[in-house]
Amino acid sequence: MPRKSGMNSSLSIIVAAVAVLLGFFILRDISADNTATPPDAGSETQETVPGETVTEETIAVETTAAPLPLTSFKVQVANASKVAGSAGQLTTELQGRGYIVQPAVNSSEITPKQTATMVYYLAGSEAAAAQVAAELGGVATAPMPAPVPTESGGLGEASVLILLGTDIAGKPLAAPVATAPPAATETTVAGG
Protein backbone atom coordinates (compact mmCIF):
# COMPACT_ATOMS: atom_id res chain seq x y z
CA MET A 1 0.00 0.00 0.00
CA PRO A 2 2.85 2.52 0.63
CA ARG A 3 3.72 2.27 -3.04
CA LYS A 4 0.27 3.57 -4.07
CA SER A 5 0.58 6.46 -1.62
CA GLY A 6 3.95 7.39 -3.13
CA MET A 7 2.42 7.30 -6.60
CA ASN A 8 -0.47 9.49 -5.47
CA SER A 9 2.01 11.98 -3.98
CA SER A 10 3.99 12.09 -7.23
CA LEU A 11 0.81 12.50 -9.25
CA SER A 12 -0.34 15.31 -6.95
CA ILE A 13 2.96 17.14 -7.42
CA ILE A 14 2.76 16.78 -11.21
CA VAL A 15 -0.86 18.01 -11.26
CA ALA A 16 0.09 21.01 -9.08
CA ALA A 17 3.02 21.88 -11.36
CA VAL A 18 0.83 21.70 -14.46
CA ALA A 19 -1.80 23.87 -12.77
CA VAL A 20 0.81 26.52 -11.90
CA LEU A 21 2.11 26.56 -15.47
CA LEU A 22 -1.40 26.82 -16.92
CA GLY A 23 -2.21 29.64 -14.51
CA PHE A 24 0.93 31.50 -15.57
CA PHE A 25 0.05 31.21 -19.27
CA ILE A 26 -3.59 32.19 -18.71
CA LEU A 27 -2.63 35.25 -16.66
CA ARG A 28 -0.04 36.24 -19.26
CA ASP A 29 -2.67 36.01 -22.03
CA ILE A 30 -5.22 37.96 -19.97
CA SER A 31 -2.63 40.64 -19.32
CA ALA A 32 -1.87 40.89 -23.04
CA ASP A 33 -5.58 40.99 -23.93
CA ASN A 34 -6.26 43.90 -21.56
CA THR A 35 -4.19 46.23 -23.73
CA ALA A 36 -6.64 45.91 -26.65
CA THR A 37 -10.17 47.32 -26.46
CA PRO A 38 -12.68 44.59 -27.33
CA PRO A 39 -15.64 45.42 -29.58
CA ASP A 40 -19.12 45.58 -28.06
CA ALA A 41 -21.07 42.33 -28.24
CA GLY A 42 -22.96 42.06 -31.51
CA SER A 43 -21.26 45.10 -33.06
CA GLU A 44 -19.68 45.24 -36.45
CA THR A 45 -16.41 47.00 -37.13
CA GLN A 46 -15.17 48.17 -40.50
CA GLU A 47 -11.43 48.12 -40.82
CA THR A 48 -9.66 49.42 -43.84
CA VAL A 49 -6.59 47.56 -44.99
CA PRO A 50 -5.05 48.82 -48.21
CA GLY A 51 -7.17 47.24 -50.94
CA GLU A 52 -9.38 45.21 -48.56
CA THR A 53 -12.37 45.75 -46.25
CA VAL A 54 -12.77 43.42 -43.27
CA THR A 55 -15.99 43.06 -41.31
CA GLU A 56 -15.89 41.58 -37.80
CA GLU A 57 -18.97 40.34 -36.02
CA THR A 58 -19.19 39.12 -32.44
CA ILE A 59 -21.51 36.15 -32.00
CA ALA A 60 -22.72 34.86 -28.64
CA VAL A 61 -22.17 31.11 -28.30
CA GLU A 62 -23.75 29.04 -25.53
CA THR A 63 -21.79 26.27 -23.85
CA THR A 64 -22.78 23.95 -21.03
CA ALA A 65 -20.78 21.72 -18.76
CA ALA A 66 -22.74 18.50 -18.76
CA PRO A 67 -23.13 16.87 -15.36
CA LEU A 68 -21.49 13.49 -14.92
CA PRO A 69 -23.74 10.44 -15.12
CA LEU A 70 -24.56 9.52 -11.52
CA THR A 71 -23.63 5.90 -12.23
CA SER A 72 -20.07 6.80 -13.31
CA PHE A 73 -18.75 7.09 -9.73
CA LYS A 74 -19.46 5.78 -6.24
CA VAL A 75 -19.95 7.74 -3.03
CA GLN A 76 -19.23 6.85 0.61
CA VAL A 77 -20.92 8.69 3.49
CA ALA A 78 -19.07 8.73 6.82
CA ASN A 79 -20.80 10.13 9.91
CA ALA A 80 -18.56 12.67 11.64
CA SER A 81 -21.52 14.58 13.09
CA LYS A 82 -22.14 12.12 15.95
CA VAL A 83 -25.88 12.42 15.11
CA ALA A 84 -27.03 8.79 15.19
CA GLY A 85 -28.47 7.50 11.90
CA SER A 86 -27.72 10.65 9.91
CA ALA A 87 -25.21 9.01 7.53
CA GLY A 88 -27.73 6.27 6.77
CA GLN A 89 -30.43 8.88 6.11
CA LEU A 90 -28.17 10.82 3.73
CA THR A 91 -27.14 7.59 1.99
CA THR A 92 -30.79 6.71 1.37
CA GLU A 93 -31.61 10.21 0.07
CA LEU A 94 -28.67 10.20 -2.36
CA GLN A 95 -29.58 6.72 -3.59
CA GLY A 96 -33.12 7.99 -4.19
CA ARG A 97 -31.66 10.70 -6.43
CA GLY A 98 -29.74 8.15 -8.51
CA TYR A 99 -26.29 8.16 -6.90
CA ILE A 100 -24.47 4.89 -6.26
CA VAL A 101 -23.76 5.09 -2.53
CA GLN A 102 -22.06 2.42 -0.45
CA PRO A 103 -23.50 1.52 2.98
CA ALA A 104 -23.00 4.33 5.50
CA VAL A 105 -20.07 4.16 7.92
CA ASN A 106 -18.73 6.18 10.83
CA SER A 107 -15.69 8.42 10.73
CA SER A 108 -12.43 7.19 12.21
CA GLU A 109 -11.91 7.34 15.96
CA ILE A 110 -9.28 10.06 15.53
CA THR A 111 -11.59 12.28 13.45
CA PRO A 112 -13.15 14.91 15.72
CA LYS A 113 -16.83 15.80 15.56
CA GLN A 114 -17.35 17.90 12.42
CA THR A 115 -19.59 20.95 12.29
CA ALA A 116 -19.13 21.49 8.54
CA THR A 117 -19.72 18.74 5.99
CA MET A 118 -16.81 18.17 3.61
CA VAL A 119 -16.64 16.27 0.32
CA TYR A 120 -13.29 14.59 -0.31
CA TYR A 121 -12.21 13.06 -3.61
CA LEU A 122 -9.54 10.80 -5.04
CA ALA A 123 -7.37 12.17 -7.87
CA GLY A 124 -9.40 12.33 -11.08
CA SER A 125 -12.75 12.58 -9.28
CA GLU A 126 -12.81 16.35 -8.81
CA ALA A 127 -15.86 16.85 -11.08
CA ALA A 128 -17.78 14.08 -9.31
CA ALA A 129 -16.99 15.66 -5.93
CA ALA A 130 -18.11 19.08 -7.15
CA GLN A 131 -21.40 17.58 -8.34
CA VAL A 132 -21.98 15.86 -4.99
CA ALA A 133 -21.04 19.04 -3.09
CA ALA A 134 -23.58 21.02 -5.15
CA GLU A 135 -26.23 18.38 -4.36
CA LEU A 136 -25.51 18.91 -0.66
CA GLY A 137 -26.04 22.66 -0.94
CA GLY A 138 -22.60 23.84 -1.97
CA VAL A 139 -20.35 22.35 0.71
CA ALA A 140 -16.57 22.53 0.32
CA THR A 141 -14.46 19.94 -1.52
CA ALA A 142 -10.84 18.88 -1.01
CA PRO A 143 -8.45 16.11 -2.04
CA MET A 144 -8.70 12.92 0.03
CA PRO A 145 -6.67 13.17 3.25
CA ALA A 146 -4.35 10.39 4.33
CA PRO A 147 -5.31 8.37 6.21
CA VAL A 148 -8.87 8.19 4.88
CA PRO A 149 -11.11 9.40 7.77
CA THR A 150 -13.45 6.38 7.85
CA GLU A 151 -13.64 3.77 10.61
CA SER A 152 -12.00 1.19 8.29
CA GLY A 153 -9.47 3.66 6.87
CA GLY A 154 -10.68 2.89 3.35
CA LEU A 155 -13.31 3.79 0.77
CA GLY A 156 -14.16 0.46 -0.80
CA GLU A 157 -15.00 1.21 -4.44
CA ALA A 158 -15.92 4.85 -3.81
CA SER A 159 -13.95 7.77 -5.23
CA VAL A 160 -15.90 10.45 -3.33
CA LEU A 161 -16.28 10.65 0.46
CA ILE A 162 -18.85 12.78 2.25
CA LEU A 163 -17.60 13.48 5.77
CA LEU A 164 -20.96 14.40 7.29
CA GLY A 165 -20.99 17.31 9.73
CA THR A 166 -23.67 18.69 12.02
CA ASP A 167 -24.59 21.40 9.46
CA ILE A 168 -26.66 18.97 7.36
CA ALA A 169 -26.82 15.85 9.57
CA GLY A 170 -30.37 14.60 10.05
CA LYS A 171 -31.80 17.27 7.74
CA PRO A 172 -33.49 16.47 4.44
CA LEU A 173 -31.66 17.58 1.32
CA ALA A 174 -32.94 20.60 -0.57
CA ALA A 175 -34.68 20.14 -3.91
CA PRO A 176 -32.50 18.36 -6.49
CA VAL A 177 -29.84 20.48 -8.17
CA ALA A 178 -31.10 21.87 -11.46
CA THR A 179 -28.92 21.66 -14.54
CA ALA A 180 -26.85 24.81 -14.82
CA PRO A 181 -28.05 27.24 -17.50
CA PRO A 182 -25.80 27.60 -20.53
CA ALA A 183 -22.91 29.99 -20.10
CA ALA A 184 -22.67 32.62 -22.83
CA THR A 185 -19.32 33.18 -24.45
CA GLU A 186 -18.41 35.42 -27.34
CA THR A 187 -16.71 34.43 -30.56
CA THR A 188 -15.49 36.97 -33.08
CA VAL A 189 -15.82 35.98 -36.71
CA ALA A 190 -13.92 37.94 -39.33
CA GLY A 191 -15.12 38.00 -42.93
CA GLY A 192 -13.89 39.73 -45.98
N, C-alpha and C positions, 0 to 999 in steps of 0.2 A: 504493500500500500504506500510506503514512503516514496516509491518511484513515481506514482501517479501524482502525488502532491508536488514533487519536484517539477514534473512536467507542467502542472497547472501554474506553478510559480513562473516558470519560463514563458509560458504562453501569456500570462498576465503582463509580464514585462514587455514582451513583443507588442501586445495590443496597446499598451500605454505609450510605447515609443511611436507606433504608427499614428495614434490619436494626436500626439504632440506635433508630429510632422504635418498631418492634415490640418490641424488648427493653425499652424504657422502659414501654410500656403493659402488657406482660406482668408486669414486676416490680411495677408499681403495683397491678395486680389481685391478684397473689400477696400483696402486703403487706396489702391490704384484706381478703383472704380469711383471713389468719392471725388476725384479731381474732375471728372466729366459730369456735365449736367444732363440727367436722363430726360427724354421727352415725356410729356404727359401721356397717361394711358389713353389709347385710342386716337392719338393725334397723328397727323401726317406731317412730315417734314420734307421740304424740297431742298435738295442740295445741288449746287451747280459745280460740276467737275468739267473742265474744258472738254466740250464736245459731247457731254453726257448728262442726263438728268436722272437722279436717283430718288425714288420715293420710299420712305420707311413707314411702316405701319406697326403699331404695337397691338398685339392680339392677346386677350386674356385666355389662359389655358387652365382648365381645372384638373387637379391631380388628387388622388386619394391614396392614403396608406391603408391597404386592406387589412382587416384584423386577421390574426392567425386562426386557422381552424382549431376549435377547442379540443379536438381529438389528436392534435399534433404534439401535445406535451402533457405531462402528468404533474399534479400538484400534491403537496403534503402539507397538512395543517398540524401545527404543534401548539399546544395550549401553554402559553407563558403568562396568561392572565390570572391563573389560579381560580377562575370562575368555573366550577364543575360543569361539565357537559357542553361548554361553549365551543370547543373545537369540533365535537361531533355535530353540533347544530350547524356550524359554518360549513363543514364537509357536506352535509346533506343539502344545504341551500345551493352550494356550488355545483353539486352533482345534478340538481334539479335544473340548473341553467345550462347544462351540457358539458361541464368540465369533467375530466377524468381525475378523480381525487382518491388517493389512497386512504385507508382507514386512519382516523384521527389518532394522534399520539400526544404525549406530554413533552414539554421542553426538558432539556437535561437538568440534572440536579444543580449544576453550577450556574445555570442561567437564572438571573434574578427575575422577579415579577416584573412584567413589562406593562407600561402604561400606554405606549404607542405601538400599534401593529406595524410590522415590518415585513416586506416581501424580499426574500433572498433568492438569488438565481445562480446556477452553474454557468460557466463560460459558454456563450453561444445561445443562451436562453433569455437574453435581455428583453427582447420584444415580448416574449411570453410573460415575463415578470411584470412588464409595464401594463400589459393587458389585464392581468390579475389585479394589480394595484389599482387600476382605474375602476374595476368591478367592485373593489372594496371601498370606493369613495375617494381615491387619490392618495393612498398611503405611500410612504417612501419605499424605494427599492435600493438594494445594494448587492454587491457580489457576496457569494456564500462565504461565511466565516469558517475558519478551521479552529477547532473541531466543529462539525455540524451541531447546532444547538438542539438536537432531539434526544430523547431518553436513550435511544439505541446508538446515537452518534452517526447515523446514516440517513439516507433518503429513500432507500429502496430504488424504484425506477423513476422517481420524480426528479425533475430538473428545477422546480420552483418550490420554495418553502415559504409558507405563511407562518410567521412567528406571531401568534395571536396575542394582542395586548388588551387591556381593560377598556380601551377606547371603543372597540366594536364588539367585544365579547358579550355573548348572550343577546345581542340586538339583531333584529332582522336586517338583511341587506336592503339598500335602497333599490328603486326600480332598476331593471337591467340597463347597462350602459348602451346608449344609442350609438349607432355608427357615426363617426365624425363626419361633418359636412366636408365637401371637397374644398381644398385649399386653392385659392386663385393665385396663379403665377402669371408673369407677363413674358411674352416672347416677341422679339422684334424681328419682323420679316422685311428684308430689303428687296426691292424689285427695280427693274430698270427699263 
